[in-house]
Amino acid sequence: MSEVVFEHVGKLYSRGDRPAVDDFDLTVKDGEFLILVGPSGCGKSTSLRMVAGLETPTSGRILIGGKDVTNLPPKDRDIAMVFQNYALYPHMTVEENMAFALKLRGFKKEEIRRRVDNAAEALGLKEYLKRLPKALSGGQRQRVALGRAIVRDPAVFLFDEPLSNLDAKMRVEMRSEIIRLHQKLGATMIYVTHDQTEAMTMGERIVVMSEGKIQQVAPPMELYDNPKNPFVASFIGTPPMNLFPKGVLGEGICGVRPENVMIVKDDDSRDYVDFVEPLGSETLVHVVYGECRLNVIARVQGFASYRNGDKVRLEFTKIWYN
């Protein structure tokens, strides 16, 4: 069993400062793929590093598989961590990088070979085992980092923004790779990212964080359809939800997703198209709206023939109320 439990965990680096992590209380289910997402400085990486044993909580405790690991060193936690910068040994081959931790733990050569071969087969690395990291692409190096984690057969996999250094195409490919890996291994995985697209496409549940606190924990579409507060509403979704101040659409802060904004040409309207972003399969139309002159984004399927300055009227098919 590899359930991970945070019991009111906090992290304060110095007195008087705002806590990096504040009252983090959460259970990661055995075999779950959980995403921690939020802007830079929100506490997501600190939370992950406390699971890994690289940071020590100043309050609360952390359990892995029912065992209190709060003050245990990393080597005694049965975890494997995949970092943003790969952290490969440049003088070692792919095979040696993947086998290194097992050698340190005293595994027999036959077992090391079996584990490395199985991981290399799963990640498409068989033909690269004798190469040095400098002879690999960024995506291949990240696969080696994944392989190094897999061979250890840990209770919990931890990912700290592992795709940040890859280009857009490679990020998409590696997202699929990691999802397939989780489906194959069925292991508990905790994944940190600032990219909400990664969070939405990969996670079974997502933890949205801001200023050290959990804002909401939910499956991706629940976050999208029923955000708990304006921060979650604006952070989840690309482009973000259009937020309207109190009194514009209702008594409180309201929001409308771009796909729920309909545009009607109206020569008598004060509202007008500010600029247009054609994206191929869809078009984003930015409209200056209402007395408050807000920028409202509408998502239109396919090509939209609006021009800057066109006078329009907006209609909202679905409104989120805070």
C-alpha positions in Angstrom: 0.0 0.0 0.0 1.4 3.4 -1.0 -1.1 5.9 0.2 0.4 9.3 1.1 -1.1 11.3 3.8 -0.4 15.0 4.7 -1.7 15.8 8.2 -2.0 19.6 8.5 1.5 20.0 7.2 3.1 23.4 7.3 6.5 24.9 6.3 7.9 28.2 7.6 11.4 29.2 6.5 11.8 32.1 8.9 9.8 33.9 11.6 7.6 36.7 10.4 7.4 35.4 6.8 4.3 34.0 5.3 4.4 30.2 5.4 5.6 28.5 2.2 3.0 25.8 3.0 0.1 26.4 5.3 -2.1 23.6 6.8 -1.7 21.2 3.9 -4.2 18.4 4.7 -4.7 15.8 2.1 -4.7 12.1 1.3 -3.3 10.8 -1.9 -4.9 7.4 -2.6 -2.9 4.3 -3.3 -2.2 4.1 -7.1 -3.5 7.6 -7.7 -2.0 10.2 -10.2 -2.3 13.5 -8.3 -1.3 16.8 -9.7 -0.2 19.9 -7.6 -0.6 23.0 -9.7 -0.4 26.7 -9.1 1.7 29.8 -9.9 5.4 30.1 -8.9 5.8 30.5 -5.2 2.5 28.8 -4.3 4.2 26.0 -2.2 3.6 23.1 -4.6 7.3 22.1 -5.0 7.9 22.6 -1.2 5.1 20.2 -0.5 6.6 17.6 -2.9 10.1 18.1 -1.4 8.7 17.4 2.1 7.3 14.0 0.8 10.8 13.3 -0.6 12.5 14.2 2.6 14.4 17.1 1.1 12.5 19.6 3.3 11.4 19.1 6.9 7.9 20.2 7.9 7.7 22.8 10.7 4.2 21.4 11.6 2.1 18.4 11.0 3.3 15.0 9.7 3.6 12.9 6.5 2.8 9.2 6.2 3.6 6.9 3.4 1.8 3.5 3.4 0.7 4.2 7.0 4.3 4.8 8.2 5.2 8.2 9.7 8.2 9.4 7.5 8.2 13.0 8.7 11.7 12.9 10.0 13.1 10.0 8.0 16.0 10.6 5.5 15.1 10.3 1.8 16.7 6.9 1.4 14.4 5.3 4.0 11.1 6.6 2.4 10.8 4.2 -0.6 10.2 7.1 -3.1 11.8 8.0 -6.4 11.9 11.5 -7.7 12.2 12.8 -11.3 13.6 16.4 -11.5 13.2 19.2 -14.0 16.9 19.1 -15.0 17.2 15.3 -15.4 20.2 15.1 -13.0 22.0 12.5 -15.0 25.7 11.6 -14.5 27.4 12.9 -17.7 30.2 10.4 -17.5 27.9 7.4 -17.2 26.1 5.6 -20.1 22.3 5.4 -20.0 22.6 1.8 -18.7 24.9 2.9 -15.9 22.8 5.9 -14.9 19.7 3.6 -14.6 21.6 1.0 -12.7 23.6 3.2 -10.3 21.1 3.4 -7.4 20.6 -0.4 -7.5 24.3 -1.0 -7.3 24.5 1.3 -4.3 21.8 -0.8 -2.6 23.7 -4.0 -3.3 21.4 -5.6 -5.8 22.8 -8.6 -7.7 24.0 -8.1 -11.3 21.3 -10.4 -12.7 18.5 -8.4 -11.0 20.0 -5.1 -12.0 20.1 -6.3 -15.6 16.5 -7.5 -15.5 15.2 -4.2 -14.1 17.2 -2.0 -16.4 16.2 -4.1 -19.5 12.5 -4.0 -18.5 12.5 -0.2 -17.9 14.5 0.4 -21.2 12.0 -1.7 -23.1 9.0 0.2 -21.6 10.5 3.6 -22.4 12.0 2.8 -25.8 15.6 3.1 -24.7 17.0 -0.3 -25.6 19.1 1.1 -28.5 20.5 3.9 -26.4 21.8 2.0 -23.4 25.4 2.4 -24.3 25.2 6.1 -25.1 26.3 9.0 -22.9 23.6 11.6 -21.9 25.3 14.2 -24.2 24.4 12.1 -27.2 20.7 12.1 -26.4 17.9 14.6 -27.1 16.1 16.3 -24.2 13.2 13.9 -24.4 15.5 10.9 -24.4 17.3 12.3 -21.3 14.0 12.7 -19.6 13.1 9.1 -20.4 16.4 8.0 -18.8 15.4 9.9 -15.7 12.1 8.1 -15.7 13.9 4.8 -16.2 16.2 5.5 -13.3 13.1 5.9 -11.1 11.2 2.9 -12.5 14.1 0.4 -11.8 13.9 1.2 -8.1 10.2 0.0 -8.0 9.3 2.6 -5.4 6.1 3.0 -3.4 5.7 6.5 -4.6 6.9 8.4 -7.7 7.5 12.2 -7.3 7.7 14.5 -10.4 9.0 18.1 -10.0 8.1 19.9 -13.2 9.8 17.3 -15.3 8.8 18.6 -18.7 9.6 22.3 -18.2 12.8 22.1 -20.2 11.3 20.4 -23.3 9.8 22.1 -26.4 6.0 22.1 -26.9 5.9 19.0 -29.2 8.2 17.0 -26.9 6.1 18.0 -23.8 3.0 16.5 -25.5 4.8 13.3 -26.3 6.2 13.0 -22.7 2.9 13.7 -21.2 1.5 10.6 -23.0 4.6 8.6 -22.0 4.0 9.4 -18.3 0.3 8.6 -18.5 1.0 5.3 -20.1 3.7 4.6 -17.5 1.1 5.2 -14.7 -1.4 2.9 -16.4 1.2 0.2 -16.7 2.7 0.4 -13.2 -0.4 1.4 -11.2 1.8 3.2 -8.8 1.1 6.3 -6.7 2.4 9.4 -8.5 2.5 13.0 -7.3 3.3 15.5 -10.1 4.1 19.2 -9.7 3.5 21.7 -12.5 2.7 25.3 -13.0 1.1 24.4 -16.4 -2.6 24.0 -16.0 -2.8 22.3 -19.4 -0.5 19.5 -18.1 -2.7 19.3 -14.9 -5.9 19.0 -16.8 -4.7 16.4 -19.3 -2.8 14.2 -16.8 -4.2 14.2 -13.4 -7.0 12.0 -11.9 -7.3 14.7 -9.2 -5.8 18.2 -9.1 -4.8 20.2 -6.1 -4.9 23.9 -6.9 -2.6 26.0 -4.6 -2.1 29.7 -4.0 0.1 31.4 -1.4 0.8 28.1 0.4 -2.8 27.0 0.8 -5.0 24.5 -0.9 -7.7 26.3 -2.9 -9.5 23.3 -4.2 -9.1 19.5 -4.7 -11.1 17.9 -7.5 -11.0 15.9 -10.8 -10.2 18.1 -13.8 -13.6 18.7 -15.2 -15.1 19.4 -11.8 -12.5 22.2 -11.4 -13.3 23.5 -14.8 -17.1 23.4 -14.4 -17.4 24.2 -10.7 -14.4 26.2 -9.4 -14.6 27.0 -5.7 -13.4 30.6 -5.9 -12.3 33.3 -8.4 -8.7 32.2 -8.2 -9.4 28.7 -9.3 -11.9 30.0 -11.9 -9.3 32.2 -13.5 -6.3 29.8 -13.1 -7.9 26.7 -14.7 -8.7 27.0 -18.4 -6.9 28.3 -21.5 -7.8 31.0 -22.2 -8.9 31.8 -18.7 -12.5 32.4 -17.6 -13.7 35.9 -18.0 -14.3 37.4 -14.6 -16.7 40.2 -14.0 -16.6 42.4 -10.9 -19.5 42.6 -8.4 -22.5 44.3 -9.9 -21.8 43.7 -13.6 -23.6 40.4 -14.1 -24.8 39.7 -10.5 -24.5 40.5 -6.8 -21.0 38.9 -6.5 -18.1 38.1 -8.8 -19.2 36.2 -11.8 -17.5 34.4 -14.6 -18.0 33.2 -18.1 -15.9 30.7 -20.0 -14.8 31.9 -23.5 -16.8 29.1 -25.2 -20.0 30.4 -23.4 -19.6 33.9 -25.0 -21.7 34.4 -28.1 -21.0 37.4 -30.4 -23.7 39.2 -32.4 -22.9 42.0 -34.8 -24.7 45.2 -33.6 -24.0 48.6 -35.1 -25.8 50.3 -32.2 -23.6 48.7 -29.5 -20.9 50.5 -27.5 -19.0 47.2 -27.3 -16.4 46.5 -30.0 -13.8 43.9 -31.2 -10.4 44.9 -29.8 -8.3 42.2 -31.6 -8.6 38.7 -33.1 -6.4 35.6 -32.6 -7.0 33.0 -35.4 -5.7 29.7 -34.2 -6.8 27.4 -37.0 -9.5 25.2 -35.4 -10.8 28.1 -33.5 -10.6 31.9 -33.2 -10.3 33.9 -30.0 -12.1 37.3 -30.2 -11.2 39.9 -27.7 -14.1 42.4 -27.0 -14.2 45.6 -25.0 -17.3 45.1 -23.0 -19.7 47.2 -20.8 -19.5 50.4 -18.8 -16.4 49.0 -17.1 -14.7 48.4 -20.5 -13.5 44.9 -19.6 -11.6 42.7 -22.0 -13.8 39.7 -22.7 -12.6 36.7 -24.6 -14.9 34.7 -26.8 -13.9 31.3 -28.3 -15.4 30.8 -31.8 -15.1 27.5 -33.6 -13.2 27.7 -36.9 -12.4 31.0 -38.7 -14.3 34.1 -37.5 -14.4 37.0 -39.9 -14.4 39.8 -37.2 -12.2 42.8 -37.6 -10.8 45.2 -35.1 -13.3 47.9 -34.3 -16.4 45.8 -35.3 -19.4 46.8 -33.1 -20.8 43.7 -31.4 -23.2 42.6 -28.7 -22.3 39.7 -26.3 -24.6 37.0 -25.0 -23.7 34.6 -22.3 -25.0 31.0 -22.4 -23.7 29.9 -19.0 -22.6 32.1 -16.1 -20.5 30.9 -13.1 -21.5 32.6 -9.8 -19.1 32.8 -6.9 
